């Protein structure tokens, strides 16, 4: 098909970046199909509202080339799709799978756990331990994914009559992943089976020590693996290099998702051994609140099985059946049932605060306690730690940003400082990445030891985890690993310059490609009058949203700026009015110093703008109103 010429007899009407089909078209089914493909292709290449360069330097394009609704949800392109259908299709859903994805269920998305390498071997070893009533310890990471994974397996084993222990390493004293000393000590204390969660895939030395001590270790992980695997009783990880195609297709799962699949396999194995002849099976679906929290907080891609995990897990969360989770929701001051974004911005950071700057076991203790008073006390403690974490984070971020001017030519921002708290470097790396549009690695140096602990965050299209593993294999790192969007490392201080140069050489081309022609993908264009609570509800129906399943972005305009000011530390707040006589509030978080904010604050008089971002409900007033979380803006004339 020649996409340079439309396959029809009458012209497409192009106005302000919009497309419409003349009403009098009478097309055969074949021509209709070609015509639709042409429209979607042209739209994907066209600039929305003519914006080729916004105030943030981005072109605006339609996501998937198939969205252009008016305030009433019209369909000017004549494709016959409602808002929900179009949102799903522009996120890669085939038309014949719309129903499946509009209500993601476990039945539709759950794979056979046996498709994963070592899954059955792990399930059989755990089942044998349950039947023999062995002492089992869960060894977890100190972040949310590690805490929820550990809590899930502790809860599973409780339901099977085993009071399993758990061990969460101290971030500062022990660092990431299992240590041989800790595993050997657990073995000496009587554990005959240790299950590591969210760690262990690269712990060759530690797992060799455990094997030599005579203890079986099962690794449940999702981080990148090397070709040579460590010695284990079983290693379940969809990112094993020797994994099957079906299992590798689930490489986006968080560790807690892999742990849930293991739970299914264990129960299934015990069922074949008549274990449940005289006892009830554990309610595995009741564990989905843990899976949802760990998945979102670990920034796992929310497509496929992960969407089902989160969608169904949110339903479990709404029931408030887990005592610790209910206490966490209350401590977060949520007055409604949590949505996906709450897991990442309200609940998750509180669990993380324990591992970052407090006691590493607080998260697992909260999520497994059966005592309401203990749950309330831990949740309050985590909230206080989260406030302390914010203050520490602000100090480290200010110091890290002060180094940026000296690195403007580097492809990856590698920032380091003595005395920086290792518990916040990952968050700061994420902030730096957002500010610069480049991958960032923030390293906390211990000058007395001559060692630095680092955490990195990447941009879409740049595999930082693979680069960190390559740097370790090149002898530049003491330890390191991760996945495409996030990684951790340990480095000798004297290797910092060589490490930064290695990343610059290895990743500069990938980063240039990723940053070239940066675009903002939009789903909807509307006048201010279309910005309503009903619209927000219609858009949210395509959720849950997160990485890999982006929340809808809308363009609103043209508008004039009625009022603009700075609120809080650095948030831009504006009131915008449209030609339809309607006005709305918009806020841009942490954007006060941006070119967009400065233009809207000081250079907006007499100018019209298009504003772009995500629509949310503002329920502070007497009745809910829709507001725009502003991400970009462009001149309308």
C-alpha positions as CSV (number, residue, x, y, z in Angstrom):
1,X,0.0,0.0,0.0
2,X,1.4,3.5,-0.9
3,X,0.9,5.6,2.2
4,X,2.0,8.7,0.3
5,X,-1.5,8.8,-1.4
6,X,-4.8,8.3,0.3
7,X,-6.8,5.4,-1.1
8,X,-10.1,7.2,-1.7
9,X,-11.8,9.5,-4.2
10,X,-12.4,12.5,-1.9
11,X,-9.8,14.4,0.1
12,X,-9.1,14.2,3.8
13,X,-9.7,17.5,5.5
14,X,-6.7,18.6,7.5
15,X,-7.5,21.4,9.9
16,X,-5.4,22.4,13.0
17,X,-3.8,19.0,13.0
18,X,-7.2,17.2,13.0
19,X,-8.5,14.8,10.4
20,X,-12.1,14.3,9.3
21,X,-13.7,12.2,6.6
22,X,-16.2,13.8,4.2
23,X,-19.6,12.5,5.0
24,X,-20.5,11.4,1.5
25,X,-17.8,8.7,1.3
26,X,-19.0,5.3,0.1
27,X,-16.2,2.9,0.4
28,X,-15.9,-0.9,-0.1
29,X,-14.7,-2.9,3.0
30,X,-11.2,-3.2,1.4
31,X,-11.0,0.5,0.6
32,X,-12.4,1.3,4.1
33,X,-9.6,-0.7,5.7
34,X,-6.9,1.0,3.6
35,X,-8.4,4.4,4.3
36,X,-8.4,3.8,8.0
37,X,-4.8,2.6,7.9
38,X,-3.9,5.7,5.9
39,X,-5.6,8.0,8.4
40,X,-3.9,6.4,11.4
41,X,-0.5,6.6,9.7
42,X,-0.9,10.3,8.7
43,X,-2.2,11.2,12.1
44,X,0.8,9.4,13.8
45,X,3.1,11.6,11.8
46,X,1.1,14.8,12.1
47,X,1.7,17.3,14.9
48,X,-1.2,17.7,17.2
49,X,-2.5,21.3,17.0
50,X,0.4,22.1,14.8
51,X,2.9,21.9,17.7
52,X,6.3,20.9,16.3
53,X,8.2,22.4,19.2
54,X,6.5,23.1,22.6
55,X,7.9,25.3,25.4
56,X,9.7,22.1,26.6
57,X,11.2,21.5,23.2
58,X,8.9,18.6,22.2
59,X,6.7,17.9,19.2
60,X,3.1,16.8,20.1
61,X,1.9,13.7,18.3
62,X,-1.1,11.5,18.6
63,X,-0.5,8.3,20.6
64,X,-0.9,5.5,18.0
65,X,-2.3,8.0,15.5
66,X,-6.0,7.2,16.4
67,X,-7.2,9.7,19.0
68,X,-9.0,12.9,18.3
69,X,-12.2,13.3,20.4
70,X,-14.2,16.4,21.1
71,X,-15.6,17.2,24.5
72,X,-18.6,14.9,23.9
73,X,-16.5,11.9,22.9
74,X,-17.2,12.3,19.2
75,X,-15.3,10.3,16.6
76,X,-14.4,12.8,13.8
77,X,-12.1,10.3,12.0
78,X,-15.1,8.1,11.4
79,X,-13.4,5.0,13.0
80,X,-16.4,4.1,15.1
81,X,-14.5,3.7,18.3
82,X,-15.5,4.9,21.8
83,X,-13.0,6.6,24.2
84,X,-12.2,3.4,26.1
85,X,-11.7,1.3,22.9
86,X,-9.4,4.0,21.4
87,X,-7.3,4.3,24.6
88,X,-6.8,0.5,24.6
89,X,-6.0,0.3,20.9
90,X,-3.4,3.1,21.1
91,X,-1.7,1.2,23.9
92,X,-1.2,-1.8,21.6
93,X,-4.4,-3.8,22.2
94,X,-5.7,-5.7,19.2
95,X,-9.3,-4.9,18.3
96,X,-10.4,-8.5,19.0
97,X,-8.9,-8.3,22.5
98,X,-10.6,-5.1,23.6
99,X,-13.0,-6.9,26.0
100,X,-10.2,-8.9,27.6
101,X,-8.2,-5.8,28.3
102,X,-11.0,-3.5,29.3
103,X,-11.5,-5.7,32.4
104,X,-8.1,-7.5,33.0
105,X,-8.7,-10.6,35.0
106,X,-6.4,-13.3,36.3
107,X,-8.3,-16.0,34.3
108,X,-7.5,-14.2,31.1
109,X,-3.8,-13.3,31.7
110,X,-2.4,-15.9,34.1
111,X,0.2,-18.2,32.5
112,X,0.9,-21.8,33.5
113,X,3.7,-21.3,36.2
114,X,5.3,-24.5,35.0
115,X,6.3,-22.7,31.8
116,X,9.1,-21.0,33.9
117,X,12.4,-22.8,34.3
118,X,12.9,-24.3,37.8
119,X,9.4,-23.3,38.8
120,X,8.3,-26.9,39.4
121,X,11.6,-27.8,41.0
122,X,11.1,-24.9,43.4
123,X,7.5,-25.8,44.1
124,X,8.4,-29.4,44.8
125,X,11.2,-28.4,47.2
126,X,8.9,-26.1,49.1
127,X,6.2,-28.7,49.2
128,X,8.6,-31.2,50.6
129,X,9.7,-28.7,53.3
130,X,6.0,-28.0,54.2
131,X,5.2,-31.8,54.5
132,X,8.4,-32.4,56.6
133,X,7.7,-29.2,58.6
134,X,11.2,-27.9,58.0
135,X,12.4,-24.5,59.2
136,X,12.1,-22.0,56.3
137,X,13.4,-18.5,56.1
138,X,12.5,-15.8,53.5
139,X,15.4,-13.6,52.6
140,X,14.1,-10.3,51.1
141,X,15.3,-7.1,49.7
142,X,14.7,-3.9,51.7
143,X,12.5,-2.1,49.1
144,X,8.8,-2.4,48.5
145,X,9.1,-5.2,46.0
146,X,11.3,-7.1,48.4
147,X,9.0,-6.5,51.4
148,X,5.8,-7.5,49.5
149,X,7.5,-10.6,48.1
150,X,8.7,-11.7,51.5
151,X,5.3,-10.9,53.1
152,X,3.5,-12.9,50.3
153,X,5.6,-16.0,50.9
154,X,5.3,-15.7,54.7
155,X,1.5,-15.4,54.4
156,X,1.4,-18.4,52.0
157,X,3.4,-20.6,54.3
158,X,1.3,-19.5,57.3
159,X,-1.7,-20.7,55.3
160,X,0.1,-24.0,54.9
161,X,0.8,-24.4,58.6
162,X,4.4,-23.2,58.6
163,X,5.5,-20.2,60.6
164,X,8.3,-19.1,58.3
165,X,10.9,-16.6,59.4
166,X,12.2,-13.7,57.4
167,X,15.4,-11.8,57.1
168,X,15.8,-8.4,55.5
169,X,19.4,-7.0,55.3
170,X,20.3,-3.6,56.6
171,X,20.9,-1.3,53.6
172,X,23.8,0.5,55.2
173,X,25.5,-2.4,57.0
174,X,24.9,-5.2,54.5
175,X,24.0,-3.7,51.2
176,X,21.8,-5.2,48.5
177,X,21.3,-8.9,48.1
178,X,22.2,-12.0,50.1
179,X,25.5,-12.2,51.8
180,X,27.3,-15.5,52.4
181,X,27.7,-14.7,56.1
182,X,23.9,-14.1,56.6
183,X,23.0,-17.2,54.7
184,X,25.4,-19.4,56.6
185,X,24.2,-17.9,59.9
186,X,20.6,-18.7,59.0
187,X,21.6,-22.3,58.3
188,X,23.4,-22.6,61.6
189,X,20.2,-21.3,63.3
190,X,18.3,-24.2,61.9
191,X,16.9,-23.1,58.5
192,X,17.2,-26.0,56.0
193,X,15.5,-24.0,53.2
194,X,16.1,-20.3,52.4
195,X,14.1,-18.5,49.7
196,X,15.5,-15.3,48.5
197,X,13.1,-12.8,46.9
198,X,13.9,-9.8,44.7
199,X,17.6,-10.6,45.0
200,X,20.1,-13.4,44.5
201,X,20.2,-13.8,40.7
202,X,23.8,-12.6,40.6
203,X,24.9,-13.6,44.1
204,X,27.4,-16.3,43.0
205,X,29.8,-16.0,46.0
206,X,27.1,-15.9,48.7
207,X,25.1,-18.8,47.2
208,X,28.3,-20.9,46.9
209,X,28.9,-20.3,50.6
210,X,25.3,-21.4,51.4
211,X,25.7,-24.5,49.3
212,X,29.0,-25.4,51.0
213,X,27.2,-24.9,54.4
214,X,24.6,-27.5,53.3
215,X,21.5,-25.3,53.1
216,X,19.2,-25.3,50.1
217,X,18.5,-21.9,48.6
218,X,15.7,-21.1,46.1
219,X,16.1,-17.7,44.3
220,X,13.0,-15.9,43.2
221,X,14.1,-12.8,41.3
222,X,13.4,-10.6,38.2
223,X,16.7,-8.8,37.8
224,X,19.0,-9.5,34.8
225,X,21.0,-12.7,34.9
226,X,24.4,-13.6,33.6
227,X,24.9,-16.6,31.4
228,X,26.5,-18.5,34.3
229,X,23.9,-19.0,37.1
230,X,24.8,-19.3,40.8
231,X,24.4,-22.6,42.6
232,X,20.9,-23.0,43.9
233,X,18.2,-25.6,44.6
234,X,16.2,-23.6,42.0
235,X,16.4,-20.2,40.4
236,X,13.0,-18.8,39.2
237,X,13.5,-15.7,37.1
238,X,11.8,-14.8,33.8
239,X,15.0,-12.9,32.9
240,X,17.2,-16.0,32.8
241,X,19.0,-16.1,29.5
242,X,17.9,-19.7,29.0
243,X,14.3,-19.0,29.7
244,X,11.5,-20.2,27.3
245,X,9.8,-17.6,25.0
246,X,6.6,-17.7,27.0
247,X,8.3,-17.1,30.3
248,X,10.7,-14.5,28.9
249,X,7.6,-12.6,27.7
250,X,6.9,-12.0,31.4
251,X,10.3,-10.4,32.0
252,X,8.5,-7.2,33.0
253,X,7.1,-8.9,36.2
254,X,8.2,-7.5,39.5
255,X,9.6,-10.1,42.0
256,X,6.3,-10.1,43.8
257,X,4.6,-11.2,40.7
258,X,7.1,-14.1,40.2
259,X,6.5,-15.0,43.9
260,X,2.8,-15.2,43.3
261,X,3.3,-17.6,40.4
262,X,5.4,-19.7,42.7
263,X,2.6,-19.7,45.3
264,X,0.3,-21.1,42.7
265,X,2.8,-23.8,41.8
266,X,3.3,-24.7,45.5
267,X,-0.4,-25.0,46.2
268,X,-0.9,-27.1,43.0
269,X,1.9,-29.4,44.0
270,X,0.6,-29.9,47.5
271,X,-2.9,-30.6,46.0
272,X,-1.5,-33.5,44.1
273,X,-0.2,-34.9,47.3
274,X,-3.6,-34.7,49.1
275,X,-2.3,-32.1,51.5
276,X,-5.7,-30.3,51.4
277,X,-7.7,-33.4,52.0
278,X,-8.6,-32.3,55.5
279,X,-7.7,-28.6,55.4
280,X,-8.6,-25.5,53.4
281,X,-6.4,-24.2,50.6
282,X,-5.0,-20.7,51.1
283,X,-6.9,-17.9,49.4
284,X,-4.3,-16.9,46.9
285,X,-6.4,-14.1,45.4
286,X,-6.3,-12.4,48.8
287,X,-2.6,-12.0,48.3
288,X,-3.1,-9.7,45.2
289,X,-3.0,-6.5,47.3
290,X,0.6,-7.3,48.0
291,X,1.3,-8.1,44.4
292,X,-0.3,-4.8,43.3
293,X,1.7,-2.7,45.7
294,X,5.0,-4.3,44.9
295,X,4.4,-4.2,41.1
296,X,3.5,-0.5,41.0
297,X,6.1,0.6,43.6
298,X,8.8,-1.2,41.6
299,X,7.8,0.7,38.5
300,X,7.1,-2.5,36.6
301,X,5.5,-2.2,33.2
302,X,1.7,-2.3,33.6
303,X,0.8,-4.4,30.5
304,X,-0.3,-8.0,30.2
305,X,-0.3,-9.9,33.5
306,X,0.8,-7.0,35.5
307,X,-2.4,-5.1,34.6
308,X,-4.4,-8.0,35.9
309,X,-2.4,-8.1,39.1
310,X,-2.9,-4.4,39.7
311,X,-6.5,-4.2,38.7
312,X,-7.5,-7.2,40.8
313,X,-5.2,-6.2,43.6
314,X,-6.8,-2.8,43.9
315,X,-10.1,-4.6,44.5
316,X,-8.5,-6.5,47.4
317,X,-7.0,-3.3,48.8
318,X,-10.5,-1.6,48.8
319,X,-11.8,-4.4,51.1
320,X,-9.2,-3.4,53.7
321,X,-8.9,-7.0,54.9
322,X,-5.1,-6.9,55.5
323,X,-4.6,-5.2,58.9
324,X,-1.3,-3.7,58.0
325,X,-2.4,-2.5,54.6
326,X,-5.5,-0.8,56.2
327,X,-3.2,0.9,58.7
328,X,-0.9,2.1,55.9
329,X,-3.8,3.5,53.9
330,X,-5.0,5.4,57.0
331,X,-1.5,6.7,57.7
332,X,-1.4,8.0,54.1
333,X,-4.5,10.0,54.8
334,X,-6.4,8.5,51.9
335,X,-10.2,9.0,52.3
336,X,-11.1,6.7,49.5
337,X,-10.1,3.3,48.1
338,X,-6.5,3.5,46.7
339,X,-5.9,3.8,43.0
340,X,-2.8,2.7,41.1
341,X,-1.0,6.1,41.5
342,X,-1.5,5.9,45.3
343,X,0.5,2.7,45.4
344,X,3.5,4.5,43.9
345,X,3.2,7.9,45.6
346,X,1.5,7.3,48.9
347,X,1.8,3.7,50.2
348,X,5.0,2.6,48.5
349,X,7.2,5.5,49.7
350,X,6.2,4.7,53.3
351,X,7.2,1.1,53.0
352,X,10.4,2.2,51.3
353,X,11.3,4.6,54.1
354,X,11.9,1.8,56.5
355,X,14.5,0.2,54.3
356,X,16.0,3.6,53.2
357,X,16.6,5.3,56.5
358,X,15.0,3.3,59.3
359,X,14.6,-0.4,60.2
360,X,14.7,-2.6,57.2
361,X,12.1,-5.1,58.6
362,X,9.4,-2.6,59.2
363,X,7.7,-3.2,55.9
364,X,7.4,-7.0,56.3
365,X,6.3,-6.6,59.9
366,X,3.5,-4.3,58.9
367,X,2.3,-6.4,56.0
368,X,2.2,-9.6,58.0
369,X,1.1,-8.5,61.5
370,X,-2.3,-9.6,62.8
371,X,-2.3,-7.0,65.7
372,X,-4.2,-3.8,64.8
373,X,-2.3,-1.8,67.4
374,X,1.1,-2.9,66.2
375,X,0.0,-2.2,62.6
376,X,-1.1,1.4,63.6
377,X,2.2,2.0,65.4
378,X,4.4,0.7,62.5
379,X,2.4,2.7,59.9
380,X,2.8,5.9,61.9
381,X,6.5,5.2,62.3
382,X,6.9,4.7,58.6
383,X,5.1,7.9,57.9
384,X,7.5,9.8,60.2
385,X,10.5,8.1,58.5
386,X,9.1,9.1,55.2
387,X,9.0,12.8,56.2
388,X,12.7,12.5,57.4
389,X,13.5,10.8,54.1
390,X,12.1,13.8,52.2
391,X,14.3,16.2,54.1
392,X,17.4,14.1,53.5
393,X,16.5,13.7,49.9
394,X,16.2,17.4,49.4
395,X,19.7,18.0,50.8
396,X,21.3,15.3,48.6
397,X,19.4,16.5,45.5
398,X,20.6,20.0,45.9
399,X,24.2,18.8,46.3
400,X,23.9,16.6,43.2
401,X,22.4,19.2,41.0
402,X,25.3,21.5,41.9
403,X,27.5,19.1,39.9
404,X,25.4,19.1,36.7
405,X,27.1,22.1,35.1
406,X,30.4,20.2,35.0
407,X,28.7,17.3,33.2
408,X,26.6,18.8,30.5
409,X,28.6,17.0,27.8
410,X,28.3,13.6,29.3
411,X,25.7,11.1,28.1
412,X,25.0,9.8,31.6
413,X,25.0,12.0,34.6
414,X,27.3,10.3,37.1
415,X,27.1,12.3,40.4
416,X,28.9,11.5,43.6
417,X,29.4,12.9,47.1
418,X,30.8,12.1,50.4
419,X,28.2,11.8,53.2
420,X,25.2,11.4,50.9
421,X,22.7,9.0,52.5
422,X,22.6,5.8,50.4
423,X,18.9,5.4,51.2
424,X,17.8,8.3,49.0
425,X,20.2,8.1,46.1
426,X,17.8,6.1,43.9
427,X,15.1,8.8,44.4
428,X,17.6,11.6,43.6
429,X,18.8,9.8,40.5
430,X,15.2,9.7,39.3
431,X,14.8,13.4,40.0
432,X,18.0,14.2,38.1
433,X,16.9,12.0,35.2
434,X,13.6,13.9,35.0
435,X,15.4,17.3,35.1
436,X,18.0,16.5,32.5
437,X,16.3,14.0,30.3
438,X,19.4,11.7,30.6
439,X,20.1,8.6,32.6
440,X,21.5,9.5,36.0
441,X,23.6,7.6,38.5
442,X,24.0,9.0,42.0
443,X,26.8,7.6,44.2
444,X,27.1,7.9,48.0
445,X,30.8,7.8,48.8
446,X,32.4,6.5,52.0
447,X,35.8,8.1,51.8
448,X,37.2,6.3,54.8
449,X,36.5,3.0,53.0
450,X,37.2,4.3,49.5
451,X,33.9,2.7,48.3
452,X,30.8,4.2,46.8
453,X,27.2,2.8,46.7
454,X,25.3,3.9,43.6
455,X,21.8,3.8,42.2
456,X,20.8,4.7,38.7
457,X,17.7,5.5,36.7
458,X,17.4,5.4,32.9
459,X,15.2,6.8,30.1
460,X,13.1,4.8,27.8
461,X,15.2,3.1,25.1
462,X,18.4,2.9,27.1
463,X,19.2,-0.3,29.0
464,X,21.1,0.9,32.0
465,X,21.1,-2.5,33.8
466,X,22.9,-4.2,30.9
467,X,25.5,-1.4,30.9
468,X,26.1,-1.8,34.6
469,X,26.6,-5.5,34.2
470,X,29.1,-4.9,31.4
471,X,31.0,-2.4,33.5
472,X,31.2,-5.0,36.3
473,X,32.5,-7.6,33.9
474,X,35.0,-5.1,32.6
475,X,36.4,-4.8,36.2
476,X,35.2,-1.2,36.8
477,X,32.7,-2.2,39.6
478,X,32.9,-4.2,42.7
479,X,29.3,-5.3,42.2
480,X,26.4,-4.2,40.1
481,X,23.2,-5.2,38.3
482,X,19.6,-4.3,37.7
483,X,17.2,-4.0,34.8
484,X,16.7,-1.6,31.9
485,X,15.3,1.3,33.8
486,X,17.0,1.0,37.2
487,X,20.3,-0.4,38.5
488,X,22.5,-0.5,41.6
489,X,26.3,-0.7,42.0
490,X,29.3,-0.7,44.3
491,X,32.4,1.0,43.1
492,X,35.9,1.9,44.3
493,X,36.3,5.6,44.5
494,X,39.3,5.6,42.2
495,X,37.3,4.0,39.4
496,X,34.7,6.8,39.1
497,X,36.2,8.7,36.2
498,X,36.8,5.5,34.2
499,X,33.3,4.3,35.0
500,X,31.7,7.5,33.8
501,X,33.8,7.4,30.6
502,X,32.8,3.7,30.0
503,X,29.1,4.6,30.2
504,X,29.5,7.6,28.0
505,X,31.2,5.5,25.3
506,X,28.7,2.6,25.6
507,X,25.5,4.5,25.9
508,X,25.9,7.9,24.1
509,X,24.6,6.6,20.8
510,X,21.6,5.0,22.4
511,X,20.8,8.1,24.4
512,X,21.1,10.3,21.4
513,X,18.6,8.1,19.6
514,X,16.3,8.1,22.6
515,X,16.4,11.9,23.0
516,X,16.3,12.8,19.3
517,X,13.0,14.2,18.2
518,X,11.5,13.9,21.7
519,X,7.7,13.9,21.6
520,X,4.8,14.2,23.9
521,X,2.1,11.6,22.9
522,X,-1.4,12.9,23.4
523,X,-4.7,11.0,23.4
524,X,-7.3,13.8,23.3
525,X,-7.7,17.4,22.3
526,X,-10.5,19.5,23.8
527,X,-11.7,22.9,24.8
528,X,-11.8,23.9,28.5
529,X,-15.5,23.1,28.7
530,X,-14.7,19.4,28.0
531,X,-12.5,19.2,31.1
532,X,-15.1,17.6,33.4
533,X,-15.3,14.9,36.2
534,X,-17.1,12.7,33.7
535,X,-14.2,12.9,31.3
536,X,-11.8,11.9,34.1
537,X,-14.0,8.9,34.9
538,X,-14.1,7.8,31.2
539,X,-10.3,8.1,30.9
540,X,-9.7,6.2,34.2
541,X,-11.7,3.3,32.8
542,X,-8.7,2.3,30.7
543,X,-6.5,2.0,33.8
544,X,-4.7,1.0,35.8
545,X,-1.9,3.2,34.5
546,X,1.8,3.2,35.0
547,X,5.1,2.4,33.1
548,X,4.3,0.7,29.8
549,X,0.6,1.7,30.1
550,X,0.7,5.4,30.2
551,X,-2.1,7.5,31.7
552,X,-4.0,9.5,29.0
553,X,-2.6,12.9,28.2
554,X,-4.9,15.7,26.9
555,X,-4.3,19.0,25.1
556,X,-6.6,21.8,26.3
557,X,-7.0,25.1,24.4
558,X,-6.6,27.6,23.1
559,X,-6.6,29.4,26.4
560,X,-5.3,32.6,28.0
561,X,-3.5,32.7,31.3
562,X,-5.8,34.4,33.9
563,X,-3.5,33.9,36.8
564,X,-0.1,32.3,37.4
565,X,1.9,31.9,40.6
566,X,4.2,29.6,42.5
567,X,2.9,27.5,45.4
568,X,4.8,25.3,47.8
569,X,8.5,25.2,47.1
570,X,8.5,25.1,43.3
571,X,5.1,24.2,41.9
572,X,3.5,26.3,39.2
573,X,-0.2,27.0,39.6
574,X,-2.3,28.7,36.9
575,X,-5.9,29.6,36.1
576,X,-6.6,29.3,32.4
577,X,-9.7,30.6,30.5
578,X,-10.9,29.4,27.1
579,X,-12.8,31.0,24.2
580,X,-15.8,28.9,25.3
581,X,-16.1,31.0,28.4
582,X,-14.9,28.2,30.7
583,X,-11.9,28.2,33.0
584,X,-9.9,25.6,34.9
585,X,-7.0,25.1,37.3
586,X,-3.7,23.6,36.3
587,X,-0.6,22.8,38.3
588,X,2.9,21.8,37.2
589,X,4.8,20.0,40.0
590,X,8.5,20.8,40.6
591,X,8.5,23.0,37.5
592,X,9.0,26.6,38.8
593,X,12.4,27.0,37.1
594,X,11.5,25.5,33.7
595,X,11.2,27.5,30.5
596,X,7.5,26.6,30.4
597,X,6.8,28.0,33.9
598,X,8.8,31.2,33.3
599,X,7.0,31.8,30.0
600,X,3.5,31.3,31.6
601,X,4.5,33.4,34.6
602,X,6.1,36.3,32.9
603,X,5.6,36.3,29.1
604,X,1.9,35.2,28.7
605,X,0.3,38.6,28.4
606,X,-1.7,38.8,25.1
607,X,-0.7,35.3,24.1
608,X,-2.8,32.2,23.7
609,X,-1.6,28.7,24.6
610,X,-2.4,25.1,24.3
611,X,-1.8,23.2,27.6
612,X,-1.0,19.5,27.9
613,X,-1.0,17.0,30.7
614,X,-3.1,14.6,32.7
615,X,-6.5,15.3,34.1
616,X,-7.3,14.6,37.7
617,X,-10.1,15.2,40.1
618,X,-9.7,18.1,42.5
619,X,-12.1,17.3,45.5
620,X,-11.0,20.1,47.8
621,X,-14.1,22.3,47.0
622,X,-17.8,21.8,47.6
623,X,-18.0,19.5,44.6
624,X,-15.4,17.7,42.6
625,X,-13.8,19.5,39.6
626,X,-11.4,18.4,36.9
627,X,-8.0,20.0,36.9
628,X,-5.0,19.6,34.7
629,X,-1.6,18.3,35.9
630,X,0.4,20.4,33.5
631,X,3.4,18.8,31.8
632,X,3.9,21.0,28.7
633,X,2.6,24.1,26.9
634,X,2.8,25.6,23.4
635,X,1.9,28.9,21.8
636,X,-1.5,28.8,20.0
637,X,-0.7,31.7,17.7
